C-alpha cells in the first residue's frame, strides 16, 4: 500500500461521536479520537450517522448519542471548544464540521413550518418535510470581524460579556438584506461610534459555535471618537504594535491573524 492510500485509509477511521457540544475522546496523553468506525463498536447507540469529507482533506464519520449517556470505560466527554488550540487546525476544522452536521440533524427532526417529522437524506445535507415540502439545510450564520486601523494604531475592544478577558478586533453578525461591507460599517459604528472606509476582504474561518462563518476584513478609520456601546463593549482603545501584549486571542483564530497582520505591517 503506498503512502497516499495508507493515509486515506487511516483518515477514514476518524470517528467523531458527540453528545451535545461534547466530543468523545479516548483516555490518555493528548487528544485521541476513538479508533473505531462507528459508535456501535464501543457499545453506544447513535441517534444519527453521517459520512464526513471535510474541506481540509480529513474523512470519517460523525455520530450523535443521547444526552445523559455515560462514556464507555477508557473514554470521556470533552467540550469541543476546549479542543481549540489543543489540536492542529485541520483536525479541529473537521471536528467542527462533524459537530455542525450532527447539530443540523438534531435541530431539524421536525419541519419548521408544519411540525411534521422530516426525512433526512443521506446523499445530501437536507431535511425534507414529506407533508409540505419545506427543506432545511445546515445552518450557516455569517459574521464579520474587522481590523480597524488609524495611522499606526489598531482598534481593540473587550466584549462586555467577558470582562477581564481578551481584547480583540470588532465583530458582529450580518443582518438580513445586508452586505458584508455594510455589516462592517454598521457594527463598527454601533459598537464604537467610529466611521470607517477602505473596507477590504482579508480571510474567512468556519466557527462551529454553533454554526458561524467568520469573514474577516481590514478597514481604515475615517472619522469619529470612540464611544462604546456598553451593552456590547466593556472597553475599547487604539493600540500601537508595540503596545499589544498576550491579552489577545490565540493563534488559530482569524482574529489573531488580523492582529498579527497589523503588527507585521506596523512594527
N, C-alpha and C positions, 0 to 999 in steps of 0.2 A: 504494500500500500504506500503510495507516495505521500509526501508531507501535506499537500493541499487536501487530498482525500481524507487523510487521517484527521486533520484539523476540522474538516467539515463534519466527520463522524462524531468527534468529541463535542463540537458545538451543538449538535442536535440533542445531546444529552442534558443540556441546561433545562432544569425544571424549576419554574417559579410557582411556588404554592403560597397563596395569600389567604389571610384571614383579616378582613377589613383592610387596614392600611399596613398590616404587618406581614413580613415575609418569613417563611420557614427556612432556618439555617441549621446546618449540622454543627454540633458542638465541637470545639477545637480551636486551634490558633488560626486567626484570620477570619475572613468571611467565606464560608463554604456552603455552596448550594447543594441540595440533595442530589446524590449520584444515582438517580432513578429516572425512568422515562415518564412516570406519572405518579400522582399522589396515591393511587391504589396500591402501589408496590410497597408502601410503608404503612399500610392499614388505614389510610384516610379516604373518605368518600367525597370526591369533588362535586360541587354543585355546577361547575362548568369546566370545560376543557377546550382550549383553542391552541392551534399551532401559531407560533410566533416566528416571524422572519424580520428581524429588526433592520433599520436603515444603516446600522454600523456593522452589519455582517454577522451578528450573533443570531443563532437559531435555537429554537427549543419549544417548550410547551408552557402555557400558563394554566393553572388550576386555581379555583377558589373553594374554600371549605367554609362551613357554617360557623357563626360566632359561638364561642364557648368550647369549641373542640380543642382538647389538650394536645400539645405537641407530643409526638411519639418519643420513646426513650432515645436519648442521644441527639435530640433536636430541640430547638427553642424558637420562639417567635421574636422577631426584631422589627421595630418600626422602619419602614422603607426610608424615611427621611434620615435616620441615623446612619445609613449606608453612604450618604452623600459625602464625598471626600475620603471615605474609607476604602472604596474600591475604585478601579480605573473607570474613566468616563464612559467607555464603550459598554462595560457591564452594567453600569448604573442606568444608562440610557435604555438598554434592553430590558432591565427590570422595570423601569418606569413605563415603557410601552406595554409590558406584560400586565402591569397593575391597571393601566388605563383600559385595556381590553376587558379585564376581569370586572372592573367597576362599570364599564358600559353594559356588560351582561347583567350585573346585579341591578342596575338602575333602570333597565328597560324591559323588565319582565312583563310589565303591563303597558298597554297603549296610553300615551299621554293625552289622547283625545277622548276615547270612549271607555277606557279602562279594561278592555278585553285582554286576555293573555296573548302575548306576542309569539311569533315564531322567529328564532334566531338562525340565520343561515350560516352554515359552516364555511362556505366558499366565498362569503362576502361579509364584511363587518356591517350588517344592517339587521335591525329588529323590525319585522313587518307585522302589522296588525291584520289578521285574517278577516276581520269584520269590516273595518272602514278603510284599510289600505295604507294607513299612516306609517311612514318609515322613520326610524330613529337610528342615526349613525353615531359613532363615538363622538362625544362632545369635545370640542377644542375651543378654549376661550383665549383669544388673542389679547396680549397686554404689551404696552410699550415700556421701555426703560431707556433713559436718556442721560448722557453726559453733557451737561451744560457748561460751556467754557466762557469765561470773561477774561480776556487777555491771557495772563499766566496763572489763572486760578480756576479751580473746579468747584462746582456747586455740589455739596454733600449734605445729606439730611438724615435725621434719625426718625424712624417711624414711631408714631405715638403709642402704638401697641407694644413696642419693645423698648421702653425707656431703659437707659443704661446699657443698651446693646450696641450693635454696629451702626456706623454711619454708612450710607450708600448713596447712589445716584437716584434720581426721582423715577418712580414707576407708577403705572396705573392701567386699568382695564379699558379696552376700546368700547365705546358705546355704539348702539345701533345707528347705522347711517353715517358713520364717521370714518374718515381715512386714518391711517396710522399717523401721518404727519399732523393732521388736525388733533388727534389724541395727544401727541407730544405737546403741542402748543397749549391745549386746554389744561392738561394735567399740571404742567409746569406753572401756568398762571394760577390755577386753583390752589395748588399746594404751597407755592412760594411767592406769588404775586409778580413774577417776572415775565417779561415778553421776550421770546426767542425767535431767531430766524436761522437761515442756512442749515436747515434740518436735513441730515444725511443718514442713510442706512449704514449700519455697522456690522451686525451679525444677528443670529437668532439662536434660541435654545429651547427645546421642549422642557417643560417643568411640570411633572406629574403630581402636583399638589393642589387640587386633584387632577386638573386637565388643562393647564395653561400652555400657551406658546409665547415665550418672551421674545419680543422683537426689539433689538437694540438700535439706538440712534445716537448721533452726536449733534449738538446744536450750539449756536452762538448766542450769548446774551445780547439783547438789543436795547432794552430799557427797563427801568424799574428798580426798586429796592426790595429786599427780602421782607415779606410779610407772610408768615406761615399760617396755614390753616391748622389750628390746634387740635382739631378732631383727627387729622391725618398725620401731622408732623409735630414732633416734640421740639426739635431744634434744627436749624439749617444755617450754613455759612459758606463762605468762599475760602478755599484752601490751595496754597501753592504746593507744588510737587514735594518739596522737602518738609512739608508740614503734615503729610499723610502718614499715619502710623499703622499699627497692626489691628486697628479697630474698624477694619473694612471687611467686606465679605471674602470668603475663602476662594482659593484659586479656581475651582471648576466652574464657578458661576460666570454668566455673561456680564453681570455687574462688575465683578473683579476684572474681567477682560477690558471693560470700558475704562476703569480706573488705571489699570496698567498701561493702556494706550495713552492716556493723558500724561502719566508720569514719564513714559518713554519719550514723549514729544515735548515735554516742558521742563525736563531736568536741567 
